[in-house]
Each structure stands twice: as structure tokens, then as C-alpha cells.
Amino acid sequence: MEEQKSSSNKKIIIGILLALLVGLGVYTMRTTSKFKASEEFLNQEKEQILGNLTAMEEKYDTAIAQNNSMSEELTIERDRIIAFKDSVQNLKSTNWSLIRRYRGKISDLEKTNERLMSVADSLFLVNNDLTIQRDSITGKLIEQTNANDTLMAQNVNLSEKVKIGGALRVNSVAAMAMRLRGNGKYAETTKAQKAEAIRVTFRIEGNEIATPGDKTAYIVIQNPSGKVLSEKGTFTANDGKEMPYTDTDVVDYKNLDKDVVMFVEKIPQKFVKGNYTVKVYVEGNIVGAAKLELKDAFLGL
């Protein structure tokens, strides 16, 4: 009787163990399936983060190539993205806390990316506008050289080399020899023997993007042999050369057309017949030139 009861108990225990083993197997399969699904989802999230970082890196590469003025700031930000991407790519395991942290980092990088790209795009548009303006101005200058003499052609070529963005330009350069009349007033003359002074006029063109304020202007007047008349000193041109000048003036420039008159008198040298050259410099750049011809008194009264 006891043996039958013991056998029955063993069967019950074996049954219970088998049920537990089956339950454990089912639980293990379900847990494994959920783990694989979760791992696959986290890997997908990781790949999506890497894709976002790669896209941002490519945008920075394009912006760096187009904007020299911002290349340093853009390069620093791009290198941050590359370093972050490497850390994500080399990660051997992923979990929800890492994914949330990486998503937050991506959000911060996207905000910085949006700000820098907006500035870079604005600078790129400005550079394009300046390039179009420069090409237009260059075309007009080339047309003018066909009608000017050799000196003016040289002046135009120099002007083409001036930085267009904020550089000042001059037009309407004119030079006149003057003689002192009996009434104490000066009058224009073309005779070398009667000339006592030289009047130079020019107009500085308005430029909205130039820096307003005091601008130093110099005039260099050379006689037919090339000697500078009434030399008052020297200044340093933008090419680094020391240039003697005849007269100088400080012009209050307010981004509008500005007419300038410079009157040179008490010239110690005697005037002789021939062609005199007048060059105008503003802020160290040669911006204009003119010729003045003086004749003998007995030739054409």
C-alpha cells in the first residue's frame, strides 16, 4: 500500500517538473524573441542616428567649400559631428538610455547646424551678388578702355584690381592750369609761361557698402619729364611703394557722391610746355587720372 502511494507521488512530482520545464521553455522562447526584436529595433535606431550624422557632415562639407569666411567655424562643428558619429559607430551594445541620450545630442547638433547653415547660405548669396556686380563693372570698364588713351587704359586696369566690395571709386577727374589776374582772382590758362597754380577736381562715387568716415586723398602731379611738382612728402600706396605727392586732403565720406576740389599754388618749379599727368589716390589706391597740356605763349594765343 505504501509502495503504491510512493509511486503515485513520484508520478505527480515528475508531472509537475515536466509542466514547469515546458513553461520555462515557452517563457525562454518568448523572452528570446522579445530580446531579438528589441535588439533589432535598437540597431535600427542606431543606423538612423548614423544616417542623420552623415547627412549633416555632408552639408558641412558643401558649406565649407562655398564659404571661405566661415570655414574655420564650420570645420570645427563638422569635426564634432565626425567624432560623435565614430563613437556611435564603434558602440558594441545599445540600450534605451543610450538611444535617448544620443537623440538629445542629435537635437542639439541639428539646432547648431540650422543656425550655421542659415548664416552660411546668407553669406553665399551675398558673395554671388558681389560676383555679379563685379562681372558687370568689369564689363563696363572693358568697354571704356576702347575709347580712352593709354594712360586711362592703365588706370582702368588698375581699377579692375581694386577690391570691389568696399573700395571707393572716383570719376570726373579734371585738371586745369590757373593764372593770377590783376584783380586777385585766378583764371584758367593753357600757357606754360602764365601758369601759376593747378586746380584738380574729382568725384568720389557713392558706395553703400563702403565704410563711411574720413578718407585720405592724395594727388600726384608730374611734369613732362616725370618729376613730381611741389612735392610735400610721401605716402605708402597699397602695393607697398613709397609715393611722393603734390597735395593731400581728408574727405568726410558718407557713402554718397562727394565732389572734391584741390588747389595747388605757390609751386616752386617753373611750368614748361608739354603734357602733365595728374593721378588721384584714395586710401592708398590709385583711382583716377587726367592729363593737362600746356603750350608756349606764342603758339595759339
C-alpha positions in Angstrom: 0.0 0.0 0.0 2.8 2.4 0.9 4.7 1.4 -2.2 1.7 2.3 -4.4 1.4 5.7 -2.6 5.1 6.4 -3.1 4.9 5.6 -6.8 1.9 7.8 -7.2 3.7 10.7 -5.5 6.7 10.3 -7.8 4.4 10.4 -10.8 2.9 13.6 -9.6 6.3 15.2 -9.0 7.5 14.2 -12.4 4.4 15.7 -13.9 4.8 18.9 -12.1 8.5 19.1 -13.2 7.6 18.4 -16.8 5.0 21.1 -16.7 7.5 23.6 -15.2 10.1 22.6 -17.8 7.6 23.2 -20.6 6.6 26.5 -19.1 10.2 27.5 -18.7 10.9 26.6 -22.3 7.9 28.7 -23.5 9.0 31.6 -21.4 12.5 31.4 -22.6 11.4 31.3 -26.3 9.1 34.3 -25.7 11.8 36.2 -23.8 14.4 35.4 -26.5 12.0 36.6 -29.3 11.3 39.8 -27.4 15.0 40.4 -26.8 15.8 39.9 -30.5 13.0 42.2 -31.6 14.2 44.8 -29.1 17.8 44.4 -30.2 16.8 44.7 -33.9 14.8 47.9 -33.1 17.8 49.5 -31.2 20.1 48.6 -34.1 17.7 50.3 -36.5 17.7 53.4 -34.3 21.5 53.4 -34.2 21.6 53.2 -38.0 19.1 56.1 -38.3 21.3 58.2 -36.0 24.4 57.4 -38.1 22.4 58.4 -41.2 21.4 61.7 -39.7 25.0 62.4 -38.7 26.3 61.5 -42.2 23.8 63.9 -43.8 24.8 66.7 -41.5 28.5 66.0 -42.2 27.9 66.3 -46.0 26.0 69.6 -45.6 29.0 71.0 -43.7 31.4 69.8 -46.4 29.4 71.7 -49.0 29.1 74.8 -46.9 32.9 74.8 -46.1 33.7 74.7 -49.9 31.3 77.6 -50.6 32.2 80.0 -47.6 35.8 80.8 -47.0 35.0 83.4 -44.4 33.2 80.8 -42.2 35.4 77.8 -43.0 37.0 77.6 -39.5 33.8 77.7 -37.6 32.1 75.2 -40.0 35.1 72.8 -39.9 35.1 72.8 -36.0 31.4 71.8 -36.0 31.8 69.2 -38.7 34.7 67.6 -36.8 32.4 67.4 -33.7 29.9 65.5 -35.8 32.5 63.1 -37.2 33.8 62.4 -33.6 30.3 61.8 -32.4 29.5 59.5 -35.4 32.6 57.5 -34.7 31.6 56.9 -31.1 28.1 55.7 -32.2 29.6 53.5 -34.9 32.0 51.9 -32.6 29.4 51.2 -29.9 29.1 47.4 -29.4 25.9 47.3 -27.5 22.9 49.6 -27.3 20.2 50.3 -24.8 17.3 52.7 -24.3 19.2 55.2 -22.1 22.0 55.5 -24.8 19.4 55.9 -27.5 17.6 58.7 -25.6 21.0 60.4 -24.9 22.1 60.2 -28.5 18.7 61.5 -29.7 19.2 64.5 -27.4 22.7 65.1 -28.8 21.3 64.8 -32.3 18.7 67.5 -31.5 21.4 69.9 -30.2 23.6 69.3 -33.2 20.6 69.9 -35.6 19.9 73.3 -33.9 23.5 74.3 -34.3 23.5 73.0 -37.9 20.4 75.1 -38.7 21.9 78.3 -37.3 25.3 77.9 -39.0 23.7 76.9 -42.4 21.4 79.9 -42.3 24.4 82.2 -41.8 26.4 80.3 -44.5 23.6 80.5 -47.0 23.2 84.2 -46.4 26.9 84.8 -47.0 26.8 82.6 -50.1 24.0 84.7 -51.6 25.9 87.9 -50.8 29.1 86.6 -52.4 27.1 85.7 -55.5 25.6 89.2 -55.7 29.0 90.7 -55.3 30.4 88.4 -58.1 27.6 89.5 -60.4 28.2 93.2 -59.6 32.0 92.7 -60.2 31.4 91.0 -63.5 29.1 93.8 -64.6 31.5 96.5 -63.6 34.4 94.7 -65.3 32.4 94.5 -68.5 31.7 98.2 -68.4 35.4 99.0 -67.7 36.5 96.9 -70.7 34.2 98.9 -73.0 35.6 102.2 -71.7 39.2 101.2 -72.4 38.4 101.2 -76.1 37.7 104.9 -76.1 40.4 106.0 -73.6 44.1 106.8 -74.3 47.0 104.7 -72.9 47.1 106.4 -69.6 43.4 105.9 -68.9 43.5 102.3 -70.1 46.3 101.7 -67.5 44.1 103.4 -64.9 41.1 101.1 -65.7 43.3 98.0 -65.5 44.4 99.2 -62.0 40.8 99.9 -61.0 39.8 96.4 -62.1 42.3 95.0 -59.5 40.8 97.1 -56.7 38.6 95.1 -54.3 35.0 95.9 -55.5 33.2 95.2 -52.3 34.0 98.2 -50.1 36.6 100.0 -52.3 36.0 103.6 -53.3 35.9 104.7 -56.9 36.5 108.1 -58.5 35.3 109.6 -61.7 35.2 113.0 -63.5 38.9 113.7 -62.8 39.9 117.1 -64.3 43.0 119.3 -64.0 43.3 123.0 -65.1 46.3 125.3 -65.0 45.5 128.7 -63.4 47.0 132.2 -63.6 46.5 135.0 -61.2 44.7 138.0 -62.7 45.2 141.7 -61.7 42.0 141.6 -59.7 43.5 138.9 -57.4 41.3 136.2 -58.9 42.5 133.0 -60.7 41.6 132.2 -64.2 42.2 129.2 -66.4 45.1 129.2 -68.9 46.7 126.9 -71.3 50.1 128.8 -71.5 53.0 127.4 -69.6 54.6 130.8 -69.0 51.4 132.1 -67.4 50.5 129.1 -65.3 51.0 129.7 -61.5 48.7 127.1 -60.0 46.8 123.9 -60.8 43.2 123.1 -59.9 42.2 119.4 -59.6 38.6 118.3 -59.3 37.2 114.8 -59.0 34.1 113.0 -57.6 34.2 110.1 -55.2 31.3 107.8 -56.1 28.7 106.8 -53.5 29.1 103.2 -52.3 26.5 101.8 -49.8 28.7 99.0 -48.5 31.9 101.1 -48.1 32.9 102.2 -44.6 32.0 105.9 -44.0 34.3 108.4 -42.4 37.4 110.3 -43.1 39.2 109.2 -46.3 42.7 110.5 -47.2 43.1 111.6 -50.8 46.4 112.4 -52.5 47.2 114.0 -55.9 50.4 113.4 -57.7 51.2 115.9 -60.5 54.1 115.1 -62.8 55.7 117.5 -65.3 56.5 116.3 -68.9 59.8 114.8 -67.6 58.0 112.8 -64.9 59.2 114.9 -61.9 56.6 115.4 -59.2 55.6 119.1 -58.8 55.7 120.9 -55.5 56.5 117.7 -53.6 55.2 117.9 -50.0 56.0 114.4 -48.7 55.4 110.8 -49.3 52.7 108.2 -48.6 52.6 104.4 -48.7 50.4 103.0 -51.5 48.6 99.7 -51.1 51.2 97.9 -53.2 53.8 98.9 -50.5 55.6 101.6 -52.5 56.5 104.9 -51.1 55.0 107.6 -53.4 55.8 111.3 -53.4 52.7 113.5 -53.6 51.9 117.1 -54.6 48.9 117.7 -52.2 46.6 115.8 -49.8 43.2 116.3 -48.2 41.0 114.4 -45.8 37.5 113.9 -47.2 34.4 113.3 -44.9 32.8 110.4 -46.8 29.2 109.5 -46.1 28.6 106.8 -48.7 27.2 109.4 -51.2 28.8 111.1 -54.2 31.4 113.5 -52.9 32.9 116.3 -55.1 36.5 117.2 -54.1 38.5 120.3 -55.2 42.2 120.5 -54.5 44.1 123.7 -55.4 47.9 123.7 -55.6 49.6 127.1 -55.6 53.0 128.6 -54.8 54.6 125.9 -57.0 58.4 126.4 -56.8 59.1 124.8 -60.2 58.6 126.8 -63.5 56.0 125.4 -65.8 57.2 124.2 -69.2 55.2 123.2 -72.3 54.1 119.6 -72.7 51.8 117.1 -71.1 51.4 117.0 -67.3 50.0 113.9 -65.6 47.6 114.1 -62.6 47.0 110.9 -60.6 44.4 110.6 -57.8 44.9 108.2 -54.8 42.2 107.5 -52.2 43.1 105.3 -49.2 46.3 104.2 -50.9 44.6 103.0 -54.1 45.1 104.8 -57.4 41.5 105.6 -58.5 41.7 108.1 -61.3 44.0 110.1 -63.6 43.9 113.0 -66.1 46.2 114.9 -68.5 46.9 118.6 -68.6 48.6 120.1 -71.8 50.4 123.4 -71.5 51.6 125.3 -74.6 54.1 128.0 -75.4 52.7 131.6 -75.1 53.5 132.4 -78.7 51.6 129.3 -80.0 47.9 129.9 -80.4 47.2 133.0 -78.2 
